[in-house]
Amino acid sequence: MTITVDGINKRFGQFQALNNVSLNIPEGKLTALLGPSGSGKTTLLRIIAGLESADSGRVAFSGKDVTKLHVRDRNIGFVFQHYALFRHMTVAQNIAFGLESLPRKQRPPKAEIQKRVSELLDMIQLPHLAQRFPAQLSGGQKQRVALARSIATRPKILLLDEPFGALDAKVRKDLRRWLRNLHDEFHFTSIFVTHDQEEALELSDQVVVMSQGNVEQVNEPTELYARPDSRFVFDFLGQVNVLSGEVKHGSLNQGNARVTLPGIQHQGSAQLYLRPHEVRLATGPAEHANLPLRIEAVSLIGSEVRVELRPEGWASEGSDNIWEVGISHAEFNNQRPTRGDLRYAVPEVGHLFTGKDTQPVTVSWAESESLPRVRLIN
Amino acid sequence: MNASQSSRHRRVGDSPAIKWLLIVTAVAVAIALLIMPLLVIFVEALGAGWGTLADNLTDQYTLHAIGLTLFVAALTVPLNLVFGTALAWLVTRFRFPGRKLLITLIDIPFAVSPVVAGLLYLLLYGRNGWVGSWLADYDMQLMFSWPGIVMVTVFVTCPFVARELIPLMQQQGSEEEEAGVVLGASGWRIFRTITLPNIKWALIYGVVLTNARAVGEFGAVSVVSGNIRGQTNTLPLHVELLYQDYNIVGAFASASLLAGIAVFTLAVKGFVEWRQTRTLNRLQTEETA
């Protein structure tokens, strides 16, 4: 089932929660609604579910207008952020609730409901907890029960509101993988809301980035990360280093920072956005860039070594005036960067924003510096 | 625990002298103001033996007062059960202008003296009142008969159920009900299988309090009932009437009945509270196990 959202507006008092939002959610895909709190992502999900009504606009499932259809009759699965398990019912009763709520004519016989419940319990690997009450379960177990409950009636659409928001990191990772497998097995059309960009990029087939009630960009995770349309998406998706300055004669300057911009005709103010992996650290300035920085902190945890640096004689924009650069462990072992050392950032690829609402221009210095090196790209 | 240990663990305001002074004061006040009067009621009621007590209680006017009191409670409790639940549902599940005001208005019966409430009803629904004179044209009399007693009792006791439910339902939120409706349940099924079990004990607690107050209400009822013996005399009014007749033993016999209801109510209330904490504790211990 495809989901079409067309010109949705929603206002809460003075607050415009959704501003003329239109979207196409492809069939069988896992779509993430990503955005900071207050961006309208949960409101949009609840409108698609029918738990909230839009002020204007329409929602259609596979072309059929469901705007006026009651949530009860939409036959969707919905997973709530705080699970919303029925606290006085056992796990088995929770899972059976949807089946037992079916109109008498469609309702399967008792034995069949029981069979279906035990199948679902096996699927979520909790058959031994069938007679427990929700208060006796851990967060991860609760979320799995909530998932089983929501798909018991075999809905075609599965909507999840921050499904892993309240779980700790380890459980979250397991459940994420498990949800992905579940989705691939049952071919739902799924939408999940998250404010965690890593979760969105890792789990979904398509990401919808939202901000202040608007859709900022829709794309596949890899494309989205490689080619953000706006400053907002750039900022929101992962760490970014910004050099803001004046472009004069093909060179961006601010204080004693300078980067030449091959092939750029623009004159005037501009911002250069650089991902941590698009920058290298050298002990001296490069021909095309002079970006002196002093090392503030070195973090060895993870597949990459994360180096935090503070600009020397110029200022970065946002992020507490800190630049972040990722280097490989091998490189770390060679260079041994330590706190207080002076280093020069050497950009390899960058994204230049000029003017207010323009898309960025990708700038590459790959030819100008030819120091082949082995590194991990994340 | 020895002295040095306890002194090391002592906190501000934790000195044994103050502690015992407070305990003794509290116990003394409780005995003087609560336990002694209660004992006196039973001692006086039984002073002339069980036989006299039985005679007094089976007096025809007393029996009528008991019957009327139970009748009024039997009407008031279900009315306020439905009203309180609906009101709590309204103010916790919907957002509308004036919602905060409504929550404040629920408390009016607590804030207003019952006698004043009785007078207002008399002015409004009495034979010369705005509504009452109109009703009188149709030969309907509310004041100085049982409908008036029920009306003021409903008024005086209406906050109890809603007051118990509102904080609980606010805290529980509406997510479970939303989950129910997404799963296709009808409104009635949601109320019966999700909402009601969640608020069950608070509801029972509210009913117990409503019942206790409905049975014991004096001020408002005395204004609107007219104290007609054998017709509009409830048990609390009957106690006063007997006392004014210098029938002390009879007054205490009826009073002991009211006190008995109060003690029974306390026992039920205690049981309900014990049930709630026990369920909570059981869940917590099983969770940590």
Interface residues (C-beta under 8 A of the other chain):
Chain A: A49 L51 V71 R72 D73 N75 I76 G77 F78 F80 H82 A84 L85 F86 R87 H88 M89 F97 G98 S101 L102 F133 A135 Q136 R149 S150 T153
Chain B: E175 E176 E178 A179 G180 V181 V182 L183 G184 A185 S186 R189 T193 I194 P197 N198 L283 Q284 E286 E287
